[in-house]
């Protein structure tokens, strides 16, 4: 049966007929990876003046990657390294996560999404992992490295993520300079990098929510990516 998969995203300036204007944009691979499993992707950009978003009727939610989260959401002041903040996006995706939890909607949170899932549950972030002392692995490898295995992660065998992937150690791409610090309520760590950076989290309640710090949508033929998108689309 065709399912509805909600995918959140942000805004980027794009050259259009009216000029260079702000547009809601997302990697088309997200949409195609949902279509591949016979489902319909619905792209949700940042909303304004909304106190609540109701996801009833959707079968799953994907929180995609993007800029940094405003540290006000986890009780800290903004550092010089925290960039590309969007208050509208933060507020929208926090409401999406709230509705997903309330309605027990399966959720996959990617990179920024992984961090936001942790913040939503009361956790905090390292605003810059280099400043926090994590310097043995360069985790911020975009552009020509975005579809490459940058480092390995190790998955906890006692996790939902392991049940999906059935693999403990594998390579991932890596496009982030922030990471999870204090873990949020009702969450557990399901994956780490060799330098101990948290690479995945998941809900310990009945809410079927998983976060990963890498970008599976950028490696569509990768075994791990296929398994993750098969799960969120099932």
Buried (B, 14 or more C-beta within 10 A) or exposed (E): EEBBBBBBBBBEEEEEEEEEEEEBBBBEBBBEBBBBBEBEBBBBBBBEEEEEBEBEEBBBBBBBBBBBBBBEBBEBEEBEBBEEBBEBBBBBBBBBBBBBBEBEBBBBBBBBBBBBBBBBBBBBBBBBBEEBEBEEBBBBBEEEBBEEBBBBBBBBEEBBBBEBBEEEEBBBBBBBBBBBBEBBEBBBBBBBBEBEBBBBBBBEEEBBBBBBBBBBBBBBEBEBBBBBBEBBBE
